């Protein structure tokens, strides 16, 4: 019984192993051709997976679907950290590539992908911090307005909750080592 369980576990883990074949570079080249002016990076991380498909999409045969994370890298600007889907006719012939928004991306990663920013990420981090603070300001104003419409008690709770969250955020970021890591937080 134990032997069967071990064999089953090993077989299933190899099915989810990270893909390392030629489709990665083929999809990257296809994406670069569509971008025309940037550098595309495909991360070889645990999210890089290929699924054997072997069906038609419309009238196009698709043998595999490659998915994963990556970025569009611009010189002297934060990278656009994205996820992607690439449909392949075979492992060397992509027929479709599409970038998708990627949630929860590290500011530090965005500001260190570009060769020109890697040595001095601080201006990039300052820019991303300003954008994030502006976004938070808009969300706070919207929440404030909603709480105000519900009455004085709701407004007080909203203000206190917001102050508590900001104190937590500031304390969490202060514990990070290094000025750039603290700023990226």
MODELLER restraints for C-alpha pairs under 7 A, 6 or more apart:
rsr = mdl.restraints
at = mdl.atoms
rsr.add(forms.Gaussian(group=physical.xy_distance, feature=features.Distance(at['CA:18:A'], at['CA:46:A']), mean=6.01, stdev=0.5))
rsr.add(forms.Gaussian(group=physical.xy_distance, feature=features.Distance(at['CA:18:A'], at['CA:48:A']), mean=5.89, stdev=0.5))
rsr.add(forms.Gaussian(group=physical.xy_distance, feature=features.Distance(at['CA:18:A'], at['CA:49:A']), mean=5.67, stdev=0.5))
rsr.add(forms.Gaussian(group=physical.xy_distance, feature=features.Distance(at['CA:19:A'], at['CA:48:A']), mean=6.24, stdev=0.5))
rsr.add(forms.Gaussian(group=physical.xy_distance, feature=features.Distance(at['CA:19:A'], at['CA:49:A']), mean=5.41, stdev=0.5))
rsr.add(forms.Gaussian(group=physical.xy_distance, feature=features.Distance(at['CA:19:A'], at['CA:50:A']), mean=6.09, stdev=0.5))
rsr.add(forms.Gaussian(group=physical.xy_distance, feature=features.Distance(at['CA:22:A'], at['CA:91:A']), mean=6.14, stdev=0.5))
rsr.add(forms.Gaussian(group=physical.xy_distance, feature=features.Distance(at['CA:22:A'], at['CA:92:A']), mean=6.19, stdev=0.5))
rsr.add(forms.Gaussian(group=physical.xy_distance, feature=features.Distance(at['CA:23:A'], at['CA:91:A']), mean=4.72, stdev=0.5))
rsr.add(forms.Gaussian(group=physical.xy_distance, feature=features.Distance(at['CA:23:A'], at['CA:92:A']), mean=5.44, stdev=0.5))
rsr.add(forms.Gaussian(group=physical.xy_distance, feature=features.Distance(at['CA:26:A'], at['CA:92:A']), mean=5.50, stdev=0.5))
rsr.add(forms.Gaussian(group=physical.xy_distance, feature=features.Distance(at['CA:26:A'], at['CA:93:A']), mean=6.58, stdev=0.5))
rsr.add(forms.Gaussian(group=physical.xy_distance, feature=features.Distance(at['CA:26:A'], at['CA:94:A']), mean=6.52, stdev=0.5))
rsr.add(forms.Gaussian(group=physical.xy_distance, feature=features.Distance(at['CA:27:A'], at['CA:86:A']), mean=6.32, stdev=0.5))
rsr.add(forms.Gaussian(group=physical.xy_distance, feature=features.Distance(at['CA:27:A'], at['CA:94:A']), mean=5.85, stdev=0.5))
rsr.add(forms.Gaussian(group=physical.xy_distance, feature=features.Distance(at['CA:27:A'], at['CA:97:A']), mean=6.95, stdev=0.5))
rsr.add(forms.Gaussian(group=physical.xy_distance, feature=features.Distance(at['CA:28:A'], at['CA:40:A']), mean=6.52, stdev=0.5))
rsr.add(forms.Gaussian(group=physical.xy_distance, feature=features.Distance(at['CA:28:A'], at['CA:42:A']), mean=6.69, stdev=0.5))
rsr.add(forms.Gaussian(group=physical.xy_distance, feature=features.Distance(at['CA:30:A'], at['CA:94:A']), mean=6.77, stdev=0.5))
rsr.add(forms.Gaussian(group=physical.xy_distance, feature=features.Distance(at['CA:31:A'], at['CA:40:A']), mean=6.96, stdev=0.5))
rsr.add(forms.Gaussian(group=physical.xy_distance, feature=features.Distance(at['CA:31:A'], at['CA:97:A']), mean=6.22, stdev=0.5))
rsr.add(forms.Gaussian(group=physical.xy_distance, feature=features.Distance(at['CA:32:A'], at['CA:38:A']), mean=6.93, stdev=0.5))
rsr.add(forms.Gaussian(group=physical.xy_distance, feature=features.Distance(at['CA:32:A'], at['CA:39:A']), mean=6.62, stdev=0.5))
rsr.add(forms.Gaussian(group=physical.xy_distance, feature=features.Distance(at['CA:32:A'], at['CA:40:A']), mean=6.09, stdev=0.5))
rsr.add(forms.Gaussian(group=physical.xy_distance, feature=features.Distance(at['CA:38:A'], at['CA:72:A']), mean=6.62, stdev=0.5))
rsr.add(forms.Gaussian(group=physical.xy_distance, feature=features.Distance(at['CA:38:A'], at['CA:73:A']), mean=6.28, stdev=0.5))
rsr.add(forms.Gaussian(group=physical.xy_distance, feature=features.Distance(at['CA:38:A'], at['CA:74:A']), mean=6.09, stdev=0.5))
rsr.add(forms.Gaussian(group=physical.xy_distance, feature=features.Distance(at['CA:39:A'], at['CA:72:A']), mean=5.79, stdev=0.5))
rsr.add(forms.Gaussian(group=physical.xy_distance, feature=features.Distance(at['CA:39:A'], at['CA:73:A']), mean=5.18, stdev=0.5))
rsr.add(forms.Gaussian(group=physical.xy_distance, feature=features.Distance(at['CA:39:A'], at['CA:74:A']), mean=6.86, stdev=0.5))
rsr.add(forms.Gaussian(group=physical.xy_distance, feature=features.Distance(at['CA:40:A'], at['CA:71:A']), mean=5.79, stdev=0.5))
rsr.add(forms.Gaussian(group=physical.xy_distance, feature=features.Distance(at['CA:40:A'], at['CA:72:A']), mean=4.62, stdev=0.5))
rsr.add(forms.Gaussian(group=physical.xy_distance, feature=features.Distance(at['CA:40:A'], at['CA:73:A']), mean=6.12, stdev=0.5))
rsr.add(forms.Gaussian(group=physical.xy_distance, feature=features.Distance(at['CA:41:A'], at['CA:70:A']), mean=5.21, stdev=0.5))
rsr.add(forms.Gaussian(group=physical.xy_distance, feature=features.Distance(at['CA:41:A'], at['CA:71:A']), mean=5.18, stdev=0.5))
rsr.add(forms.Gaussian(group=physical.xy_distance, feature=features.Distance(at['CA:41:A'], at['CA:72:A']), mean=6.39, stdev=0.5))
rsr.add(forms.Gaussian(group=physical.xy_distance, feature=features.Distance(at['CA:42:A'], at['CA:69:A']), mean=6.18, stdev=0.5))
rsr.add(forms.Gaussian(group=physical.xy_distance, feature=features.Distance(at['CA:42:A'], at['CA:70:A']), mean=4.21, stdev=0.5))
rsr.add(forms.Gaussian(group=physical.xy_distance, feature=features.Distance(at['CA:42:A'], at['CA:71:A']), mean=6.67, stdev=0.5))
rsr.add(forms.Gaussian(group=physical.xy_distance, feature=features.Distance(at['CA:43:A'], at['CA:69:A']), mean=5.65, stdev=0.5))
rsr.add(forms.Gaussian(group=physical.xy_distance, feature=features.Distance(at['CA:43:A'], at['CA:70:A']), mean=5.02, stdev=0.5))
rsr.add(forms.Gaussian(group=physical.xy_distance, feature=features.Distance(at['CA:47:A'], at['CA:68:A']), mean=4.99, stdev=0.5))
rsr.add(forms.Gaussian(group=physical.xy_distance, feature=features.Distance(at['CA:47:A'], at['CA:69:A']), mean=6.61, stdev=0.5))
rsr.add(forms.Gaussian(group=physical.xy_distance, feature=features.Distance(at['CA:48:A'], at['CA:67:A']), mean=5.73, stdev=0.5))
rsr.add(forms.Gaussian(group=physical.xy_distance, feature=features.Distance(at['CA:48:A'], at['CA:68:A']), mean=4.16, stdev=0.5))
rsr.add(forms.Gaussian(group=physical.xy_distance, feature=features.Distance(at['CA:48:A'], at['CA:69:A']), mean=6.83, stdev=0.5))
rsr.add(forms.Gaussian(group=physical.xy_distance, feature=features.Distance(at['CA:49:A'], at['CA:66:A']), mean=5.77, stdev=0.5))
rsr.add(forms.Gaussian(group=physical.xy_distance, feature=features.Distance(at['CA:49:A'], at['CA:67:A']), mean=5.48, stdev=0.5))
rsr.add(forms.Gaussian(group=physical.xy_distance, feature=features.Distance(at['CA:49:A'], at['CA:68:A']), mean=6.35, stdev=0.5))
rsr.add(forms.Gaussian(group=physical.xy_distance, feature=features.Distance(at['CA:50:A'], at['CA:64:A']), mean=6.54, stdev=0.5))
rsr.add(forms.Gaussian(group=physical.xy_distance, feature=features.Distance(at['CA:50:A'], at['CA:65:A']), mean=5.59, stdev=0.5))
rsr.add(forms.Gaussian(group=physical.xy_distance, feature=features.Distance(at['CA:50:A'], at['CA:66:A']), mean=4.34, stdev=0.5))
rsr.add(forms.Gaussian(group=physical.xy_distance, feature=features.Distance(at['CA:50:A'], at['CA:67:A']), mean=6.40, stdev=0.5))
rsr.add(forms.Gaussian(group=physical.xy_distance, feature=features.Distance(at['CA:51:A'], at['CA:64:A']), mean=5.51, stdev=0.5))
rsr.add(forms.Gaussian(group=physical.xy_distance, feature=features.Distance(at['CA:51:A'], at['CA:65:A']), mean=5.18, stdev=0.5))
rsr.add(forms.Gaussian(group=physical.xy_distance, feature=features.Distance(at['CA:51:A'], at['CA:66:A']), mean=6.44, stdev=0.5))
rsr.add(forms.Gaussian(group=physical.xy_distance, feature=features.Distance(at['CA:52:A'], at['CA:63:A']), mean=6.00, stdev=0.5))
rsr.add(forms.Gaussian(group=physical.xy_distance, feature=features.Distance(at['CA:52:A'], at['CA:64:A']), mean=4.41, stdev=0.5))
rsr.add(forms.Gaussian(group=physical.xy_distance, feature=features.Distance(at['CA:52:A'], at['CA:65:A']), mean=6.52, stdev=0.5))
rsr.add(forms.Gaussian(group=physical.xy_distance, feature=features.Distance(at['CA:53:A'], at['CA:62:A']), mean=6.49, stdev=0.5))
rsr.add(forms.Gaussian(group=physical.xy_distance, feature=features.Distance(at['CA:53:A'], at['CA:63:A']), mean=5.04, stdev=0.5))
rsr.add(forms.Gaussian(group=physical.xy_distance, feature=features.Distance(at['CA:53:A'], at['CA:64:A']), mean=4.76, stdev=0.5))
rsr.add(forms.Gaussian(group=physical.xy_distance, feature=features.Distance(at['CA:53:A'], at['CA:65:A']), mean=6.55, stdev=0.5))
rsr.add(forms.Gaussian(group=physical.xy_distance, feature=features.Distance(at['CA:54:A'], at['CA:62:A']), mean=5.59, stdev=0.5))
rsr.add(forms.Gaussian(group=physical.xy_distance, feature=features.Distance(at['CA:54:A'], at['CA:63:A']), mean=4.12, stdev=0.5))
rsr.add(forms.Gaussian(group=physical.xy_distance, feature=features.Distance(at['CA:54:A'], at['CA:64:A']), mean=6.56, stdev=0.5))
rsr.add(forms.Gaussian(group=physical.xy_distance, feature=features.Distance(at['CA:55:A'], at['CA:61:A']), mean=5.85, stdev=0.5))
rsr.add(forms.Gaussian(group=physical.xy_distance, feature=features.Distance(at['CA:55:A'], at['CA:62:A']), mean=5.60, stdev=0.5))
rsr.add(forms.Gaussian(group=physical.xy_distance, feature=features.Distance(at['CA:55:A'], at['CA:63:A']), mean=6.60, stdev=0.5))
rsr.add(forms.Gaussian(group=physical.xy_distance, feature=features.Distance(at['CA:56:A'], at['CA:62:A']), mean=5.63, stdev=0.5))
rsr.add(forms.Gaussian(group=physical.xy_distance, feature=features.Distance(at['CA:61:A'], at['CA:89:A']), mean=5.88, stdev=0.5))
rsr.add(forms.Gaussian(group=physical.xy_distance, feature=features.Distance(at['CA:62:A'], at['CA:87:A']), mean=6.33, stdev=0.5))
rsr.add(forms.Gaussian(group=physical.xy_distance, feature=features.Distance(at['CA:62:A'], at['CA:88:A']), mean=5.47, stdev=0.5))
rsr.add(forms.Gaussian(group=physical.xy_distance, feature=features.Distance(at['CA:62:A'], at['CA:89:A']), mean=4.55, stdev=0.5))
rsr.add(forms.Gaussian(group=physical.xy_distance, feature=features.Distance(at['CA:63:A'], at['CA:88:A']), mean=5.88, stdev=0.5))
rsr.add(forms.Gaussian(group=physical.xy_distance, feature=features.Distance(at['CA:63:A'], at['CA:89:A']), mean=5.16, stdev=0.5))
rsr.add(forms.Gaussian(group=physical.xy_distance, feature=features.Distance(at['CA:63:A'], at['CA:90:A']), mean=5.56, stdev=0.5))
rsr.add(forms.Gaussian(group=physical.xy_distance, feature=features.Distance(at['CA:64:A'], at['CA:87:A']), mean=6.07, stdev=0.5))
rsr.add(forms.Gaussian(group=physical.xy_distance, feature=features.Distance(at['CA:64:A'], at['CA:88:A']), mean=5.29, stdev=0.5))
rsr.add(forms.Gaussian(group=physical.xy_distance, feature=features.Distance(at['CA:64:A'], at['CA:89:A']), mean=6.99, stdev=0.5))
rsr.add(forms.Gaussian(group=physical.xy_distance, feature=features.Distance(at['CA:64:A'], at['CA:90:A']), mean=6.89, stdev=0.5))
rsr.add(forms.Gaussian(group=physical.xy_distance, feature=features.Distance(at['CA:65:A'], at['CA:85:A']), mean=6.95, stdev=0.5))
rsr.add(forms.Gaussian(group=physical.xy_distance, feature=features.Distance(at['CA:65:A'], at['CA:86:A']), mean=5.75, stdev=0.5))
rsr.add(forms.Gaussian(group=physical.xy_distance, feature=features.Distance(at['CA:65:A'], at['CA:87:A']), mean=4.73, stdev=0.5))
rsr.add(forms.Gaussian(group=physical.xy_distance, feature=features.Distance(at['CA:65:A'], at['CA:88:A']), mean=6.28, stdev=0.5))
rsr.add(forms.Gaussian(group=physical.xy_distance, feature=features.Distance(at['CA:66:A'], at['CA:85:A']), mean=5.92, stdev=0.5))
rsr.add(forms.Gaussian(group=physical.xy_distance, feature=features.Distance(at['CA:66:A'], at['CA:86:A']), mean=5.06, stdev=0.5))
rsr.add(forms.Gaussian(group=physical.xy_distance, feature=features.Distance(at['CA:66:A'], at['CA:87:A']), mean=6.44, stdev=0.5))
rsr.add(forms.Gaussian(group=physical.xy_distance, feature=features.Distance(at['CA:67:A'], at['CA:84:A']), mean=5.60, stdev=0.5))
rsr.add(forms.Gaussian(group=physical.xy_distance, feature=features.Distance(at['CA:67:A'], at['CA:85:A']), mean=4.71, stdev=0.5))
rsr.add(forms.Gaussian(group=physical.xy_distance, feature=features.Distance(at['CA:67:A'], at['CA:86:A']), mean=6.33, stdev=0.5))
rsr.add(forms.Gaussian(group=physical.xy_distance, feature=features.Distance(at['CA:68:A'], at['CA:83:A']), mean=5.63, stdev=0.5))
rsr.add(forms.Gaussian(group=physical.xy_distance, feature=features.Distance(at['CA:68:A'], at['CA:84:A']), mean=5.63, stdev=0.5))
rsr.add(forms.Gaussian(group=physical.xy_distance, feature=features.Distance(at['CA:69:A'], at['CA:82:A']), mean=5.89, stdev=0.5))
rsr.add(forms.Gaussian(group=physical.xy_distance, feature=features.Distance(at['CA:69:A'], at['CA:83:A']), mean=4.12, stdev=0.5))
rsr.add(forms.Gaussian(group=physical.xy_distance, feature=features.Distance(at['CA:69:A'], at['CA:84:A']), mean=6.05, stdev=0.5))
rsr.add(forms.Gaussian(group=physical.xy_distance, feature=features.Distance(at['CA:70:A'], at['CA:81:A']), mean=6.07, stdev=0.5))
rsr.add(forms.Gaussian(group=physical.xy_distance, feature=features.Distance(at['CA:70:A'], at['CA:82:A']), mean=5.45, stdev=0.5))
rsr.add(forms.Gaussian(group=physical.xy_distance, feature=features.Distance(at['CA:70:A'], at['CA:83:A']), mean=5.84, stdev=0.5))
rsr.add(forms.Gaussian(group=physical.xy_distance, feature=features.Distance(at['CA:71:A'], at['CA:79:A']), mean=6.27, stdev=0.5))
rsr.add(forms.Gaussian(group=physical.xy_distance, feature=features.Distance(at['CA:71:A'], at['CA:80:A']), mean=5.34, stdev=0.5))
rsr.add(forms.Gaussian(group=physical.xy_distance, feature=features.Distance(at['CA:71:A'], at['CA:81:A']), mean=4.36, stdev=0.5))
rsr.add(forms.Gaussian(group=physical.xy_distance, feature=features.Distance(at['CA:71:A'], at['CA:82:A']), mean=5.32, stdev=0.5))
rsr.add(forms.Gaussian(group=physical.xy_distance, feature=features.Distance(at['CA:72:A'], at['CA:79:A']), mean=5.73, stdev=0.5))
rsr.add(forms.Gaussian(group=physical.xy_distance, feature=features.Distance(at['CA:72:A'], at['CA:80:A']), mean=5.13, stdev=0.5))
rsr.add(forms.Gaussian(group=physical.xy_distance, feature=features.Distance(at['CA:72:A'], at['CA:81:A']), mean=6.67, stdev=0.5))
rsr.add(forms.Gaussian(group=physical.xy_distance, feature=features.Distance(at['CA:73:A'], at['CA:79:A']), mean=4.60, stdev=0.5))
rsr.add(forms.Gaussian(group=physical.xy_distance, feature=features.Distance(at['CA:73:A'], at['CA:80:A']), mean=6.52, stdev=0.5))
rsr.add(forms.Gaussian(group=physical.xy_distance, feature=features.Distance(at['CA:73:A'], at['CA:113:A']), mean=6.67, stdev=0.5))
rsr.add(forms.Gaussian(group=physical.xy_distance, feature=features.Distance(at['CA:73:A'], at['CA:114:A']), mean=6.04, stdev=0.5))
rsr.add(forms.Gaussian(group=physical.xy_distance, feature=features.Distance(at['CA:74:A'], at['CA:114:A']), mean=6.51, stdev=0.5))
rsr.add(forms.Gaussian(group=physical.xy_distance, feature=features.Distance(at['CA:75:A'], at['CA:114:A']), mean=5.79, stdev=0.5))
rsr.add(forms.Gaussian(group=physical.xy_distance, feature=features.Distance(at['CA:75:A'], at['CA:116:A']), mean=6.15, stdev=0.5))
rsr.add(forms.Gaussian(group=physical.xy_distance, feature=features.Distance(at['CA:76:A'], at['CA:114:A']), mean=6.93, stdev=0.5))
rsr.add(forms.Gaussian(group=physical.xy_distance, feature=features.Distance(at['CA:76:A'], at['CA:116:A']), mean=5.81, stdev=0.5))
rsr.add(forms.Gaussian(group=physical.xy_distance, feature=features.Distance(at['CA:76:A'], at['CA:117:A']), mean=5.90, stdev=0.5))
rsr.add(forms.Gaussian(group=physical.xy_distance, feature=features.Distance(at['CA:77:A'], at['CA:124:A']), mean=6.68, stdev=0.5))
rsr.add(forms.Gaussian(group=physical.xy_distance, feature=features.Distance(at['CA:78:A'], at['CA:110:A']), mean=4.97, stdev=0.5))
rsr.add(forms.Gaussian(group=physical.xy_distance, feature=features.Distance(at['CA:78:A'], at['CA:111:A']), mean=5.02, stdev=0.5))
rsr.add(forms.Gaussian(group=physical.xy_distance, feature=features.Distance(at['CA:78:A'], at['CA:124:A']), mean=6.31, stdev=0.5))
rsr.add(forms.Gaussian(group=physical.xy_distance, feature=features.Distance(at['CA:79:A'], at['CA:110:A']), mean=4.75, stdev=0.5))
rsr.add(forms.Gaussian(group=physical.xy_distance, feature=features.Distance(at['CA:79:A'], at['CA:111:A']), mean=6.67, stdev=0.5))
rsr.add(forms.Gaussian(group=physical.xy_distance, feature=features.Distance(at['CA:79:A'], at['CA:113:A']), mean=6.49, stdev=0.5))
rsr.add(forms.Gaussian(group=physical.xy_distance, feature=features.Distance(at['CA:80:A'], at['CA:110:A']), mean=6.84, stdev=0.5))
rsr.add(forms.Gaussian(group=physical.xy_distance, feature=features.Distance(at['CA:81:A'], at['CA:102:A']), mean=6.31, stdev=0.5))
rsr.add(forms.Gaussian(group=physical.xy_distance, feature=features.Distance(at['CA:81:A'], at['CA:105:A']), mean=6.69, stdev=0.5))
rsr.add(forms.Gaussian(group=physical.xy_distance, feature=features.Distance(at['CA:81:A'], at['CA:110:A']), mean=6.70, stdev=0.5))
rsr.add(forms.Gaussian(group=physical.xy_distance, feature=features.Distance(at['CA:82:A'], at['CA:99:A']), mean=6.18, stdev=0.5))
rsr.add(forms.Gaussian(group=physical.xy_distance, feature=features.Distance(at['CA:82:A'], at['CA:100:A']), mean=5.66, stdev=0.5))
rsr.add(forms.Gaussian(group=physical.xy_distance, feature=features.Distance(at['CA:82:A'], at['CA:101:A']), mean=5.15, stdev=0.5))
rsr.add(forms.Gaussian(group=physical.xy_distance, feature=features.Distance(at['CA:82:A'], at['CA:102:A']), mean=4.62, stdev=0.5))
rsr.add(forms.Gaussian(group=physical.xy_distance, feature=features.Distance(at['CA:83:A'], at['CA:99:A']), mean=5.77, stdev=0.5))
rsr.add(forms.Gaussian(group=physical.xy_distance, feature=features.Distance(at['CA:83:A'], at['CA:100:A']), mean=5.04, stdev=0.5))
rsr.add(forms.Gaussian(group=physical.xy_distance, feature=features.Distance(at['CA:83:A'], at['CA:101:A']), mean=6.22, stdev=0.5))
rsr.add(forms.Gaussian(group=physical.xy_distance, feature=features.Distance(at['CA:83:A'], at['CA:102:A']), mean=5.47, stdev=0.5))
rsr.add(forms.Gaussian(group=physical.xy_distance, feature=features.Distance(at['CA:84:A'], at['CA:98:A']), mean=5.58, stdev=0.5))
rsr.add(forms.Gaussian(group=physical.xy_distance, feature=features.Distance(at['CA:84:A'], at['CA:99:A']), mean=4.41, stdev=0.5))
rsr.add(forms.Gaussian(group=physical.xy_distance, feature=features.Distance(at['CA:84:A'], at['CA:100:A']), mean=5.56, stdev=0.5))
rsr.add(forms.Gaussian(group=physical.xy_distance, feature=features.Distance(at['CA:85:A'], at['CA:97:A']), mean=5.79, stdev=0.5))
rsr.add(forms.Gaussian(group=physical.xy_distance, feature=features.Distance(at['CA:85:A'], at['CA:98:A']), mean=5.41, stdev=0.5))
rsr.add(forms.Gaussian(group=physical.xy_distance, feature=features.Distance(at['CA:85:A'], at['CA:99:A']), mean=6.66, stdev=0.5))
rsr.add(forms.Gaussian(group=physical.xy_distance, feature=features.Distance(at['CA:86:A'], at['CA:94:A']), mean=6.71, stdev=0.5))
rsr.add(forms.Gaussian(group=physical.xy_distance, feature=features.Distance(at['CA:86:A'], at['CA:96:A']), mean=5.57, stdev=0.5))
rsr.add(forms.Gaussian(group=physical.xy_distance, feature=features.Distance(at['CA:86:A'], at['CA:97:A']), mean=4.37, stdev=0.5))
rsr.add(forms.Gaussian(group=physical.xy_distance, feature=features.Distance(at['CA:86:A'], at['CA:98:A']), mean=6.53, stdev=0.5))
rsr.add(forms.Gaussian(group=physical.xy_distance, feature=features.Distance(at['CA:87:A'], at['CA:94:A']), mean=5.74, stdev=0.5))
rsr.add(forms.Gaussian(group=physical.xy_distance, feature=features.Distance(at['CA:87:A'], at['CA:95:A']), mean=5.75, stdev=0.5))
rsr.add(forms.Gaussian(group=physical.xy_distance, feature=features.Distance(at['CA:87:A'], at['CA:96:A']), mean=5.07, stdev=0.5))
rsr.add(forms.Gaussian(group=physical.xy_distance, feature=features.Distance(at['CA:87:A'], at['CA:97:A']), mean=6.50, stdev=0.5))
rsr.add(forms.Gaussian(group=physical.xy_distance, feature=features.Distance(at['CA:88:A'], at['CA:94:A']), mean=4.04, stdev=0.5))
rsr.add(forms.Gaussian(group=physical.xy_distance, feature=features.Distance(at['CA:88:A'], at['CA:95:A']), mean=5.47, stdev=0.5))
rsr.add(forms.Gaussian(group=physical.xy_distance, feature=features.Distance(at['CA:89:A'], at['CA:95:A']), mean=6.36, stdev=0.5))
rsr.add(forms.Gaussian(group=physical.xy_distance, feature=features.Distance(at['CA:107:A'], at['CA:125:A']), mean=6.80, stdev=0.5))
rsr.add(forms.Gaussian(group=physical.xy_distance, feature=features.Distance(at['CA:107:A'], at['CA:184:A']), mean=5.28, stdev=0.5))
rsr.add(forms.Gaussian(group=physical.xy_distance, feature=features.Distance(at['CA:108:A'], at['CA:184:A']), mean=5.37, stdev=0.5))
rsr.add(forms.Gaussian(group=physical.xy_distance, feature=features.Distance(at['CA:111:A'], at['CA:117:A']), mean=6.20, stdev=0.5))
rsr.add(forms.Gaussian(group=physical.xy_distance, feature=features.Distance(at['CA:111:A'], at['CA:118:A']), mean=6.85, stdev=0.5))
rsr.add(forms.Gaussian(group=physical.xy_distance, feature=features.Distance(at['CA:111:A'], at['CA:121:A']), mean=5.50, stdev=0.5))
rsr.add(forms.Gaussian(group=physical.xy_distance, feature=features.Distance(at['CA:111:A'], at['CA:124:A']), mean=5.76, stdev=0.5))
rsr.add(forms.Gaussian(group=physical.xy_distance, feature=features.Distance(at['CA:111:A'], at['CA:125:A']), mean=6.49, stdev=0.5))
rsr.add(forms.Gaussian(group=physical.xy_distance, feature=features.Distance(at['CA:112:A'], at['CA:118:A']), mean=4.36, stdev=0.5))
rsr.add(forms.Gaussian(group=physical.xy_distance, feature=features.Distance(at['CA:112:A'], at['CA:121:A']), mean=6.35, stdev=0.5))
rsr.add(forms.Gaussian(group=physical.xy_distance, feature=features.Distance(at['CA:122:A'], at['CA:180:A']), mean=6.24, stdev=0.5))
rsr.add(forms.Gaussian(group=physical.xy_distance, feature=features.Distance(at['CA:125:A'], at['CA:183:A']), mean=6.52, stdev=0.5))
rsr.add(forms.Gaussian(group=physical.xy_distance, feature=features.Distance(at['CA:125:A'], at['CA:184:A']), mean=6.00, stdev=0.5))
rsr.add(forms.Gaussian(group=physical.xy_distance, feature=features.Distance(at['CA:144:A'], at['CA:155:A']), mean=6.83, stdev=0.5))
rsr.add(forms.Gaussian(group=physical.xy_distance, feature=features.Distance(at['CA:147:A'], at['CA:154:A']), mean=5.30, stdev=0.5))
rsr.add(forms.Gaussian(group=physical.xy_distance, feature=features.Distance(at['CA:147:A'], at['CA:155:A']), mean=4.85, stdev=0.5))
rsr.add(forms.Gaussian(group=physical.xy_distance, feature=features.Distance(at['CA:147:A'], at['CA:158:A']), mean=6.62, stdev=0.5))
rsr.add(forms.Gaussian(group=physical.xy_distance, feature=features.Distance(at['CA:148:A'], at['CA:154:A']), mean=6.91, stdev=0.5))
rsr.add(forms.Gaussian(group=physical.xy_distance, feature=features.Distance(at['CA:148:A'], at['CA:155:A']), mean=5.26, stdev=0.5))
rsr.add(forms.Gaussian(group=physical.xy_distance, feature=features.Distance(at['CA:173:A'], at['CA:182:A']), mean=5.26, stdev=0.5))
rsr.add(forms.Gaussian(group=physical.xy_distance, feature=features.Distance(at['CA:173:A'], at['CA:185:A']), mean=5.34, stdev=0.5))
rsr.add(forms.Gaussian(group=physical.xy_distance, feature=features.Distance(at['CA:174:A'], at['CA:182:A']), mean=6.08, stdev=0.5))
rsr.add(forms.Gaussian(group=physical.xy_distance, feature=features.Distance(at['CA:176:A'], at['CA:182:A']), mean=5.16, stdev=0.5))
